[in-house]
C-alpha cells in the first residue's frame, strides 16, 4: 500500500509539472514590409522591398506609457532584409508597439525614441493587443528618415518609402517546448517501472 501511494504521488507530480510547462505562452512573429530607398552599410539603393521581422512571446506584452504614447509593447528579436541588397539582425533592443488611440503599430527602439517603420490608420489597430494574429494590413507608413539603425550588416537608413505605404502582419504559432518536463517525465516512468518490478518480485518471493 505504501508503494502504491508513493507511485500515485509521483505520477501526480509529473502530471502537474507537464501542465505548468504547457501553460507557457506561445511565440509570435511580427512582419512589416515597405518599398524603400536608403542605404545599407553606406551603399545606397532605391525602391527595394524592405522586410522587417520581429519574434517575441505573447507573455511579454506589457503596457507602456510615456510622453511619446500610451499603449502596448512587446520586446522582439528584430531582423531585416532589403531585396537584392542585404540582410541582417538589428543590433540593440527593439520593441513592436501598438498605439491604440492613434491606431498605429510598428518597430521601435526599446526606449521608444526612434521608430524604424510604423503603419497607421486601420481601425483594427484600435483594439489590437499584440498577442494575436492579424493582417496583412496595408496603410499609411511613418518612418525616421535619415536615422541610422545599426545592424550586423552595417547601418540601415531609410530615406523615403514608396507611396508612403507599408504592410503589417502578425502570426501566432510554433510548438512550445518542454525543456525540463520531458526528462522528468522519462525519469518518473522509469521509477514507476522499478517500483512495479520490485513489488512483483516481493510478491513472488
N, CA, C and O of each residue as an XYZ file, in Angstrom:
820
protein
N       0.829     -1.205      0.000
C       0.000      0.000      0.000
C       0.867      1.261      0.000
O       0.547      2.249     -0.660
N       1.967      1.206      0.750
C       2.843      2.366      0.826
C       3.478      2.643     -0.535
O       3.583      3.796     -0.954
N       3.899      1.585     -1.219
C       4.490      1.759     -2.538
C       3.462      2.301     -3.522
O       3.783      3.133     -4.370
N       2.225      1.826     -3.404
C       1.183      2.304     -4.305
C       0.929      3.791     -4.093
O       0.788      4.539     -5.061
N       0.869      4.227     -2.834
C       0.658      5.644     -2.552
C       1.800      6.495     -3.090
O       1.593      7.594     -3.604
N       3.024      5.953     -2.956
C       4.186      6.668     -3.473
C       4.111      6.787     -4.985
O       4.443      7.833     -5.543
N       3.683      5.743     -5.641
C       3.575      5.765     -7.098
C       2.555      6.793     -7.556
O       2.805      7.548     -8.495
N       1.401      6.821     -6.890
C       0.357      7.781     -7.247
C       0.842      9.209     -7.048
O       0.589     10.072     -7.889
N       1.537      9.467     -5.943
C       2.042     10.814     -5.656
C       3.067     11.240     -6.704
O       3.070     12.387     -7.151
N       3.929     10.313     -7.089
C       4.949     10.619     -8.079
C       4.311     10.918     -9.426
O       4.708     11.866    -10.103
N       3.327     10.119     -9.821
C       2.652     10.340    -11.089
C       1.930     11.681    -11.094
O       1.940     12.384    -12.104
N       1.302     12.045     -9.975
C       0.619     13.335     -9.875
C       1.600     14.491    -10.011
O       1.293     15.504    -10.639
N       2.785     14.335     -9.418
C       3.794     15.391     -9.516
C       4.251     15.579    -10.952
O       4.438     16.708    -11.406
N       4.429     14.480    -11.665
C       4.855     14.559    -13.060
C       3.807     15.257    -13.900
O       4.135     16.124    -14.711
N       2.553     14.889    -13.716
C       1.471     15.486    -14.489
C       1.377     16.984    -14.220
O       1.168     17.767    -15.146
N       1.530     17.388    -12.959
C       1.444     18.809    -12.626
C       2.560     19.595    -13.282
O       2.334     20.713    -13.745
N       3.761     19.037    -13.332
C       4.886     19.714    -13.982
C       4.611     19.883    -15.466
O       4.907     20.929    -16.043
N       4.044     18.849    -16.086
C       3.741     18.939    -17.505
C       2.697     20.009    -17.784
O       2.800     20.727    -18.778
N       1.692     20.127    -16.919
C       0.678     21.146    -17.105
C       1.282     22.536    -16.974
O       0.931     23.436    -17.737
N       2.186     22.722    -16.017
C       2.841     24.020    -15.849
C       3.654     24.364    -17.078
O       3.624     25.503    -17.544
N       4.382     23.388    -17.611
C       5.200     23.636    -18.797
C       4.339     24.029    -19.973
O       4.717     24.903    -20.753
N       3.172     23.390    -20.116
C       2.299     23.683    -21.233
C       1.589     25.013    -21.090
O       1.019     25.518    -22.056
N       1.616     25.595    -19.883
C       0.952     26.873    -19.665
C       1.761     28.049    -20.182
O       1.281     29.182    -20.160
N       2.973     27.803    -20.644
C       3.808     28.865    -21.157
C       3.164     29.502    -22.385
O       2.408     28.853    -23.108
N       3.471     30.778    -22.610
C       2.928     31.474    -23.761
C       3.575     30.962    -25.041
O       4.618     30.309    -25.014
N       2.940     31.268    -26.144
C       3.440     30.809    -27.429
C       4.135     31.947    -28.167
O       3.877     33.117    -27.884
N       5.006     31.618    -29.101
C       5.732     32.664    -29.829
C       4.821     33.395    -30.806
O       3.787     32.878    -31.228
N       5.229     34.607    -31.153
C       4.520     35.398    -32.155
C       5.538     36.086    -33.044
O       6.584     36.537    -32.577
N       5.223     36.161    -34.329
C       6.114     36.794    -35.301
C       5.404     37.972    -35.949
O       4.317     37.830    -36.510
N       6.036     39.135    -35.863
C       5.509     40.352    -36.488
C       6.310     40.641    -37.756
O       7.528     40.469    -37.781
N       5.619     41.080    -38.803
C       6.284     41.384    -40.065
C       5.791     42.711    -40.614
O       4.589     42.974    -40.644
N       6.722     43.537    -41.044
C       6.384     44.774    -41.739
C       7.142     44.814    -43.057
O       8.314     44.440    -43.117
N       6.479     45.266    -44.103
C       7.130     45.404    -45.398
C       6.806     46.765    -45.991
O       5.739     47.331    -45.751
N       7.755     47.281    -46.775
C       7.552     48.537    -47.496
C       8.641     48.627    -48.559
O       9.722     48.057    -48.411
N       8.346     49.333    -49.605
C       9.356     49.576    -50.643
C      10.048     50.886    -50.305
O       9.418     51.943    -50.256
N      11.349     50.804    -50.074
C      12.061     51.964    -49.540
C      13.265     52.334    -50.403
O      13.743     51.548    -51.222
N      13.726     53.542    -50.190
C      15.015     53.991    -50.702
C      15.846     54.425    -49.507
O      15.325     55.000    -48.551
N      17.145     54.147    -49.570
C      18.014     54.484    -48.451
C      19.397     53.925    -48.674
O      19.921     53.954    -49.788
N      19.996     53.410    -47.595
C      21.332     52.837    -47.721
C      21.532     51.745    -46.687
O      20.896     51.739    -45.633
N      22.424     50.825    -47.006
C      22.834     49.765    -46.089
C      24.340     49.681    -46.124
O      24.942     49.441    -47.170
N      24.948     49.884    -44.953
C      26.410     49.867    -44.842
C      27.059     50.857    -45.808
O      28.119     50.589    -46.374
N      26.402     52.007    -45.984
C      26.954     53.062    -46.825
C      26.667     52.927    -48.301
O      27.039     53.805    -49.079
N      26.019     51.857    -48.709
C      25.704     51.633    -50.130
C      24.242     52.010    -50.368
O      23.336     51.426    -49.772
N      24.023     52.983    -51.239
C      22.676     53.469    -51.493
C      21.888     52.502    -52.371
O      22.459     51.779    -53.188
N      20.578     52.499    -52.193
C      19.683     51.714    -53.041
C      18.376     52.491    -53.190
O      18.077     53.390    -52.405
N      17.609     52.125    -54.213
C      16.356     52.827    -54.469
C      15.240     51.839    -54.755
O      15.413     50.881    -55.508
N      14.100     52.089    -54.144
C      12.881     51.309    -54.375
C      13.107     49.800    -54.248
O      12.837     49.030    -55.169
N      13.608     49.409    -53.085
C      13.818     47.992    -52.769
C      12.852     47.574    -51.655
O      12.526     48.363    -50.768
N      12.405     46.324    -51.722
C      11.471     45.821    -50.714
C      12.199     45.556    -49.406
O      13.121     44.743    -49.346
N      11.772     46.253    -48.364
C      12.289     46.026    -47.009
C      11.321     45.115    -46.262
O      10.113     45.351    -46.246
N      11.866     44.076    -45.647
C      11.062     43.194    -44.798
C      11.651     43.203    -43.401
O      12.802     42.816    -43.201
N      10.861     43.643    -42.438
C      11.252     43.614    -41.031
C      10.534     42.450    -40.364
O       9.336     42.252    -40.563
N      11.273     41.682    -39.572
C      10.694     40.547    -38.856
C      11.075     40.635    -37.391
O      12.250     40.773    -37.052
N      10.081     40.554    -36.532
C      10.327     40.565    -35.085
C       9.709     39.345    -34.441
O       8.522     39.076    -34.624
N      10.500     38.607    -33.690
C       9.991     37.430    -32.988
C       9.944     37.718    -31.496
O      10.917     38.189    -30.906
N       8.795     37.428    -30.900
C       8.608     37.687    -29.483
C       7.761     36.616    -28.826
O       7.556     35.540    -29.386
N       7.273     36.918    -27.639
C       6.494     35.985    -26.843
C       5.230     36.698    -26.387
O       5.294     37.821    -25.885
N       4.084     36.054    -26.558
C       2.829     36.702    -26.185
C       2.778     37.051    -24.698
O       2.058     37.967    -24.302
N       3.540     36.324    -23.869
C       3.537     36.604    -22.430
C       4.291     37.881    -22.091
O       4.158     38.403    -20.984
N       5.086     38.392    -23.039
C       5.917     39.565    -22.756
C       5.227     40.878    -23.089
O       5.775     41.945    -22.811
N       4.041     40.829    -23.677
C       3.320     42.060    -23.996
C       3.017     42.817    -22.699
O       2.527     42.239    -21.729
N       3.317     44.112    -22.700
C       3.161     44.899    -21.473
C       2.659     46.301    -21.795
O       2.905     46.812    -22.888
N       1.956     46.925    -20.851
C       1.516     48.312    -21.062
C       2.710     49.254    -21.108
O       3.740     49.011    -20.479
N       2.551     50.329    -21.863
C       3.604     51.355    -21.934
C       2.952     52.719    -21.880
O       1.939     52.964    -22.535
N       3.538     53.600    -21.097
C       3.039     54.965    -21.016
C       4.217     55.920    -20.919
O       5.056     55.785    -20.030
N       4.282     56.877    -21.824
C       5.353     57.871    -21.814
C       4.847     59.124    -22.506
O       3.688     59.200    -22.915
N       5.737     60.112    -22.631
C       5.350     61.338    -23.331
C       5.131     61.073    -24.812
O       4.510     61.873    -25.511
N       5.664     59.902    -25.303
C       5.508     59.568    -26.718
C       4.119     59.024    -27.008
O       3.449     59.488    -27.931
N       3.678     58.036    -26.220
C       2.361     57.456    -26.434
C       2.011     56.532    -25.272
O       2.867     56.163    -24.468
N       0.749     56.173    -25.206
C       0.268     55.182    -24.256
C      -0.302     54.012    -25.039
O      -1.171     54.195    -25.890
N       0.179     52.824    -24.757
C      -0.280     51.655    -25.491
C       0.349     50.393    -24.955
O       0.473     50.219    -23.742
N       0.754     49.495    -25.868
C       1.362     48.227    -25.502
C       2.652     48.033    -26.287
O       2.791     48.515    -27.412
N       3.600     47.313    -25.670
C       4.850     46.985    -26.348
C       5.171     45.511    -26.128
O       4.711     44.897    -25.165
N       5.964     44.957    -27.033
C       6.440     43.587    -26.898
C       7.899     43.538    -27.360
O       8.172     43.821    -28.527
N       8.838     43.188    -26.485
C      10.248     43.093    -26.893
C      10.419     42.001    -27.958
O       9.832     40.923    -27.858
N      11.229     42.298    -28.971
C      11.420     41.339    -30.055
C      12.894     41.240    -30.439
O      13.690     42.145    -30.190
N      13.222     40.116    -31.050
C      14.485     39.987    -31.769
C      14.198     40.393    -33.199
O      13.390     39.753    -33.872
N      14.845     41.447    -33.675
C      14.491     42.045    -34.963
C      15.525     41.738    -36.034
O      16.725     41.925    -35.834
N      15.040     41.264    -37.172
C      15.879     41.034    -38.338
C      15.267     41.765    -39.527
O      14.118     42.203    -39.476
N      16.050     41.891    -40.600
C      15.553     42.602    -41.775
C      16.201     42.040    -43.040
O      17.236     41.374    -42.989
N      15.573     42.321    -44.156
C      16.188     42.046    -45.458
C      15.772     43.149    -46.415
O      14.630     43.609    -46.393
N      16.708     43.568    -47.253
C      16.440     44.526    -48.323
C      16.688     43.781    -49.623
O      17.814     43.367    -49.896
N      15.669     43.612    -50.410
C      15.743     42.780    -51.604
C      16.905     43.186    -52.509
O      17.046     44.352    -52.878
N      17.732     42.201    -52.858
C      18.846     42.437    -53.758
C      19.971     43.256    -53.177
O      20.896     43.646    -53.890
N      19.899     43.525    -51.868
C      20.907     44.401    -51.249
C      21.608     43.740    -50.072
O      22.838     43.717    -50.023
N      20.848     43.203    -49.123
C      21.461     42.556    -47.969
C      20.448     42.293    -46.884
O      19.290     42.701    -46.973
N      20.906     41.602    -45.855
C      20.042     41.271    -44.725
C      20.889     41.146    -43.472
O      22.113     41.036    -43.545
N      20.235     41.162    -42.332
C      20.970     41.032    -41.077
C      20.053     41.159    -39.882
O      18.830     41.195    -40.018
N      20.657     41.226    -38.714
C      19.922     41.417    -37.458
C      20.158     42.837    -36.968
O      21.286     43.330    -36.979
N      19.095     43.483    -36.543
C      19.231     44.808    -35.951
C      19.839     44.673    -34.569
O      19.359     43.887    -33.752
N      20.879     45.424    -34.305
C      21.554     45.326    -33.014
C      20.936     46.309    -32.031
O      20.382     47.337    -32.420
N      21.040     45.974    -30.754
C      20.361     46.753    -29.738
C      19.014     46.132    -29.434
O      18.696     45.052    -29.932
N      18.226     46.805    -28.625
C      16.939     46.285    -28.190
C      15.804     46.946    -28.961
O      15.783     48.163    -29.149
N      14.864     46.121    -29.402
C      13.726     46.619    -30.177
C      12.412     46.116    -29.602
O      12.349     45.050    -28.989
N      11.373     46.899    -29.812
C      10.011     46.520    -29.443
C       9.117     46.652    -30.660
O       9.370     47.464    -31.551
N       8.075     45.850    -30.686
C       6.932     46.142    -31.545
C       5.901     46.807    -30.643
O       5.657     46.344    -29.528
N       5.296     47.889    -31.120
C       4.358     48.632    -30.281
C       3.012     48.759    -30.990
O       2.916     48.631    -32.210
N       1.988     49.009    -30.200
C       0.699     49.431    -30.738
C       0.217     50.623    -29.929
O       0.160     50.582    -28.700
N      -0.123     51.675    -30.638
C      -0.761     52.849    -30.041
C      -2.218     52.778    -30.471
O      -2.570     53.179    -31.581
N      -3.060     52.263    -29.582
C      -4.444     52.005    -29.957
C      -5.221     53.291    -30.213
O      -6.136     53.316    -31.036
N      -4.857     54.352    -29.510
C      -5.545     55.625    -29.718
C      -5.280     56.181    -31.112
O      -6.192     56.662    -31.785
N      -4.020     56.109    -31.534
C      -3.642     56.601    -32.856
C      -3.834     55.551    -33.945
O      -3.643     55.833    -35.128
N      -4.215     54.330    -33.539
C      -4.387     53.210    -34.480
C      -3.122     53.017    -35.311
O      -3.139     53.063    -36.541
N      -2.017     52.798    -34.582
C      -0.719     52.642    -35.229
C       0.059     51.496    -34.598
O      -0.035     51.261    -33.393
N       0.823     50.787    -35.414
C       1.729     49.747    -34.938
C       3.069     49.916    -35.639
O       3.154     50.554    -36.689
N       4.125     49.337    -35.048
C       5.408     49.422    -35.724
C       6.562     48.916    -34.903
O       6.394     48.441    -33.780
N       7.748     49.029    -35.488
C       9.007     48.643    -34.861
C       9.679     49.893    -34.322
O       9.772     50.905    -35.016
N      10.148     49.820    -33.083
C      10.799     50.962    -32.463
C      11.931     50.491    -31.567
O      11.954     49.335    -31.144
N      12.865     51.379    -31.278
C      13.890     51.057    -30.301
C      13.235     50.938    -28.934
O      12.151     51.476    -28.709
N      13.895     50.230    -28.018
C      13.241     49.908    -26.755
C      12.975     51.120    -25.875
O      12.185     51.031    -24.935
N      13.617     52.253    -26.158
C      13.316     53.453    -25.376
C      12.267     54.329    -26.077
O      12.013     55.462    -25.667
N      11.672     53.790    -27.127
C      10.582     54.443    -27.857
C      10.983     55.839    -28.338
O      10.155     56.750    -28.349
N      12.239     56.011    -28.731
C      12.675     57.318    -29.213
C      12.898     57.341    -30.716
O      12.855     58.403    -31.336
N      13.137     56.160    -31.312
C      13.358     56.109    -32.760
C      12.491     55.004    -33.357
O      12.722     53.820    -33.114
N      11.494     55.406    -34.137
C      10.639     54.443    -34.802
C      11.236     54.087    -36.157
O      11.492     54.956    -36.989
N      11.452     52.797    -36.358
C      12.030     52.350    -37.626
C      11.000     52.435    -38.745
O      11.247     53.050    -39.782
N       9.840     51.810    -38.526
C       8.771     51.856    -39.519
C       7.446     51.584    -38.823
O       7.306     50.596    -38.103
N       6.473     52.465    -39.040
C       5.153     52.329    -38.435
C       4.088     52.296    -39.527
O       4.241     52.905    -40.586
N       3.012     51.574    -39.246
C       1.838     51.577    -40.112
C       0.687     52.130    -39.284
O       0.476     51.689    -38.154
N      -0.061     53.089    -39.823
C      -1.138     53.679    -39.040
C      -2.363     53.918    -39.914
O      -2.276     54.051    -41.135
N      -3.502     53.965    -39.240
C      -4.749     54.272    -39.927
C      -5.851     53.249    -39.792
O      -7.005     53.632    -39.594
N      -5.548     51.941    -39.891
C      -6.632     50.958    -39.853
C      -7.330     50.906    -38.497
O      -6.679     50.942    -37.453
N      -8.663     50.820    -38.521
C      -9.427     50.752    -37.277
C      -9.088     49.501    -36.478
O      -9.239     49.492    -35.256
N      -8.630     48.440    -37.152
C      -8.300     47.186    -36.460
C      -7.210     47.379    -35.426
O      -7.161     46.646    -34.438
N      -6.329     48.355    -35.631
C      -5.253     48.604    -34.670
C      -5.774     49.255    -33.394
O      -5.075     49.275    -32.381
N      -6.993     49.787    -33.432
C      -7.556     50.430    -32.258
C      -7.874     49.464    -31.137
O      -8.007     49.867    -29.981
N      -7.998     48.184    -31.475
C      -8.280     47.173    -30.444
C      -7.246     46.057    -30.445
O      -7.410     45.061    -29.741
N      -6.193     46.210    -31.222
C      -5.179     45.166    -31.310
C      -4.290     45.182    -30.077
O      -3.899     46.251    -29.608
N      -3.962     43.992    -29.541
C      -3.213     43.897    -28.285
C      -1.885     43.162    -28.427
O      -1.315     42.744    -27.419
N      -1.375     42.992    -29.642
C      -0.057     42.407    -29.916
C       0.070     40.922    -29.584
O       1.160     40.364    -29.710
N      -1.003     40.273    -29.167
C      -0.883     38.879    -28.735
C      -1.633     37.898    -29.631
O      -1.707     36.709    -29.320
N      -2.189     38.383    -30.737
C      -2.926     37.522    -31.660
C      -2.476     37.781    -33.091
O      -1.809     38.774    -33.382
N      -2.852     36.874    -33.970
C      -2.551     37.051    -35.388
C      -3.419     38.173    -35.958
O      -4.547     38.394    -35.518
N      -2.868     38.869    -36.941
C      -3.603     39.939    -37.608
C      -2.994     40.172    -38.988
O      -1.808     39.922    -39.205
N      -3.807     40.646    -39.901
C      -3.302     41.064    -41.197
C      -3.053     39.953    -42.200
O      -3.468     38.812    -41.999
N      -2.370     40.299    -43.282
C      -1.661     41.569    -43.510
C      -2.596     42.755    -43.763
O      -3.638     42.633    -44.407
N      -2.177     43.907    -43.229
C      -2.929     45.153    -43.375
C      -2.000     46.205    -43.979
O      -0.903     46.443    -43.475
N      -2.452     46.825    -45.060
C      -1.661     47.851    -45.744
C      -2.295     49.216    -45.552
O      -3.500     49.387    -45.741
N      -1.469     50.188    -45.173
C      -1.990     51.553    -44.977
C      -0.810     52.522    -44.951
O       0.294     52.184    -45.378
N      -1.055     53.721    -44.449
C      -0.034     54.763    -44.432
C       1.154     54.372    -43.565
O       1.002     53.675    -42.562
N       2.327     54.823    -43.959
C       3.559     54.498    -43.242
C       4.212     55.758    -42.684
O       4.114     56.841    -43.260
N       4.877     55.584    -41.554
C       5.733     56.616    -40.973
C       7.088     55.991    -40.698
O       7.169     54.794    -40.421
N       8.149     56.775    -40.768
C       9.486     56.270    -40.520
C      10.387     57.411    -40.076
O      10.056     58.586    -40.233
N      11.532     57.041    -39.518
C      12.514     58.036    -39.085
C      13.489     58.255    -40.228
O      14.468     57.522    -40.368
N      13.221     59.254    -41.036
C      14.014     59.496    -42.238
C      15.440     59.903    -41.900
O      15.674     60.812    -41.103
N      16.385     59.211    -42.524
C      17.797     59.552    -42.368
C      18.444     59.066    -41.093
O      19.637     59.287    -40.884
N      17.681     58.405    -40.228
C      18.234     57.901    -38.969
C      18.961     56.578    -39.206
O      18.469     55.718    -39.937
N      20.115     56.420    -38.597
C      20.926     55.216    -38.749
C      20.542     54.179    -37.699
O      20.551     54.462    -36.500
N      20.207     52.981    -38.158
C      19.878     51.866    -37.268
C      20.966     50.796    -37.425
O      21.032     50.137    -38.463
N      21.815     50.617    -36.413
C      22.920     49.649    -36.515
C      22.406     48.223    -36.718
O      21.358     47.840    -36.198
N      23.170     47.453    -37.484
C      22.827     46.051    -37.712
C      24.090     45.254    -37.968
O      25.174     45.818    -38.119
N      23.945     43.950    -38.015
C      25.095     43.079    -38.300
C      25.577     43.230    -39.741
O      26.664     42.764    -40.082
N      24.774     43.877    -40.587
C      25.166     44.095    -41.987
C      25.559     45.549    -42.237
O      25.710     45.971    -43.384
N      25.722     46.304    -41.162
C      26.034     47.719    -41.302
C      24.814     48.567    -41.003
O      23.738     48.042    -40.714
N      24.981     49.876    -41.072
C      23.900     50.796    -40.726
C      22.798     50.760    -41.777
O      23.060     50.877    -42.974
N      21.556     50.596    -41.310
C      20.393     50.646    -42.193
C      19.757     52.030    -42.048
O      19.437     52.467    -40.942
N      19.581     52.704    -43.171
C      18.983     54.035    -43.182
C      17.852     54.062    -44.201
O      18.032     53.716    -45.368
N      16.683     54.483    -43.730
C      15.535     54.672    -44.618
C      15.401     56.163    -44.913
O      15.280     56.979    -44.001
N      15.424     56.505    -46.202
C      15.226     57.901    -46.591
C      13.784     58.166    -47.004
O      13.162     59.118    -46.531
N      13.257     57.328    -47.883
C      11.877     57.502    -48.345
C      11.184     56.147    -48.424
O      11.832     55.105    -48.526
N       9.856     56.182    -48.373
C       9.029     54.987    -48.532
C       8.091     55.231    -49.715
O       7.378     56.233    -49.758
N       8.103     54.316    -50.658
C       7.312     54.469    -51.872
C       5.829     54.603    -51.531
O       5.264     53.767    -50.826
N       5.214     55.659    -52.038
C       3.794     55.949    -51.808
C       3.456     56.123    -50.320
O       2.288     56.137    -49.933
N       4.508     56.256    -49.494
C       4.329     56.389    -48.039
C       3.359     55.329    -47.525
O       2.419     55.626    -46.788
N       3.613     54.085    -47.932
C       2.704     52.982    -47.646
C       3.478     51.745    -47.207
O       4.556     51.456    -47.725
N       2.915     51.020    -46.248
C       3.552     49.791    -45.778
C       2.509     48.775    -45.337
O       1.315     49.069    -45.285
N       2.984     47.573    -45.021
C       2.091     46.469    -44.649
C       2.563     45.839    -43.350
O       3.758     45.618    -43.153
N       1.615     45.551    -42.465
C       1.914     44.915    -41.183
C       1.115     43.628    -41.054
O      -0.037     43.550    -41.481
N       1.752     42.607    -40.450
C       1.067     41.340    -40.163
C       1.689     40.724    -38.917
O       2.838     41.004    -38.577
N       0.915     39.883    -38.243
C       1.412     39.142    -37.086
C       0.840     37.734    -37.146
O      -0.315     37.534    -37.523
N       1.662     36.763    -36.769
C       1.226     35.367    -36.792
C       1.667     34.677    -35.513
O       2.851     34.659    -35.177
N       0.701     34.111    -34.808
C       0.986     33.320    -33.619
C       1.200     31.881    -34.056
O       0.444     31.356    -34.872
N       2.223     31.249    -33.517
C       2.449     29.865    -33.906
C       3.701     29.296    -33.300
O       4.443     29.981    -32.596
N       3.928     28.015    -33.587
C       5.096     27.323    -33.052
C       4.705     26.407    -31.923
O       3.715     26.636    -31.228
N       5.483     25.383    -31.751
C       5.237     24.415    -30.685
C       6.000     24.832    -29.448
O       7.203     25.084    -29.521
N       5.340     24.908    -28.337
C       6.004     25.274    -27.087
C       6.837     24.100    -26.592
O       6.286     23.019    -26.383
N       8.132     24.267    -26.399
C       8.981     23.166    -25.930
C       8.744     22.858    -24.466
O       8.222     23.687    -23.719
N       9.127     21.673    -24.067
C       9.063     21.271    -22.665
C      10.482     21.002    -22.175
O      10.871     19.844    -22.026
N      11.250     22.039    -21.927
C      12.678     21.857    -21.647
C      12.976     21.028    -20.416
O      13.902     20.218    -20.428
N      12.198     21.216    -19.334
C      12.500     20.486    -18.112
C      11.559     19.335    -17.865
O      11.899     18.404    -17.135
N      10.381     19.376    -18.457
C       9.353     18.393    -18.145
C       9.629     17.033    -18.776
O       9.363     15.995    -18.169
N      10.163     17.042    -19.997
C      10.344     15.764    -20.686
C      11.331     14.855    -19.972
O      11.012     13.684    -19.766
N      12.513     15.323    -19.581
C      13.413     14.445    -18.826
C      12.788     13.956    -17.518
O      12.960     12.800    -17.134
N      12.058     14.852    -16.836
C      11.415     14.455    -15.586
C      10.366     13.382    -15.832
O      10.229     12.440    -15.051
N       9.628     13.535    -16.928
C       8.602     12.550    -17.264
C       9.226     11.181    -17.503
O       8.722     10.169    -17.018
N      10.329     11.155    -18.255
C      11.014      9.890    -18.541
C      11.545      9.269    -17.256
O      11.427      8.061    -17.047
N      12.134     10.106    -16.389
C      12.643      9.613    -15.111
C      11.516      9.047    -14.260
O      11.667      8.003    -13.625
N      10.383      9.746    -14.255
C       9.237      9.271    -13.485
C       8.725      7.931    -13.971
O       8.398      7.058    -13.167
N       8.654      7.764    -15.276
C       8.220      6.483    -15.825
C       9.174      5.365    -15.426
O       8.745      4.260    -15.093
N      10.475      5.659    -15.461
C      11.465      4.651    -15.080
C      11.307      4.256    -13.607
O      11.412      3.080    -13.260
N      11.056      5.243    -12.750
C      10.887      4.965    -11.317
C       9.630      4.150    -11.060
O       9.628      3.237    -10.235
N       8.543      4.494    -11.784
C       7.316      3.717    -11.630
C       7.521      2.275    -12.074
O       7.019      1.344    -11.444
N       8.269      2.097    -13.170
C       8.559      0.746    -13.640
C       9.379     -0.031    -12.625
O       9.133     -1.217    -12.407
N      10.360      0.631    -11.994
C      11.195     -0.020    -10.991
C      10.376     -0.413     -9.774
O      10.543     -1.505     -9.230
N       9.483      0.485     -9.345
C       8.641      0.169     -8.189
C       7.723     -1.013     -8.484
O       7.527     -1.880     -7.632
N       7.163     -1.046     -9.693
C       6.303     -2.169    -10.065
C       7.065     -3.478    -10.107
O       6.559     -4.516     -9.681
N       8.297     -3.425    -10.627
C       9.115     -4.644    -10.722
C       9.464     -5.165     -9.326
O       9.425     -6.370     -9.078
N       9.810     -4.234     -8.408
C      10.159     -4.650     -7.050
C       8.944     -5.235     -6.326
O       9.065     -6.184     -5.552
N       7.769     -4.650     -6.592
C       6.552     -5.164     -5.951
C       6.239     -6.584     -6.416
O       5.869     -7.445     -5.618
N       6.394     -6.812     -7.722
C       6.150     -8.153     -8.273
C       7.178     -9.160     -7.726
O       6.845    -10.309     -7.434
N       8.413     -8.708     -7.595
C       9.485     -9.602     -7.109
C       9.219    -10.027     -5.672
O       9.409    -11.187     -5.306
N       8.760     -9.033     -4.835
C       8.473     -9.367     -3.441
C       7.256    -10.308     -3.341
O       7.219    -11.196     -2.489
N       6.272    -10.101     -4.219
C       5.078    -10.930     -4.168
C       5.372    -12.381     -4.552
O       4.746    -13.310     -4.040
N       6.337    -12.561     -5.463
C       6.662    -13.913     -5.911
C       7.679    -14.592     -5.016
O       7.920    -15.792     -5.151
N       8.289    -13.831     -4.090
C       9.326    -14.404     -3.211
C       8.684    -15.283     -2.106
O       9.395    -15.847     -1.275
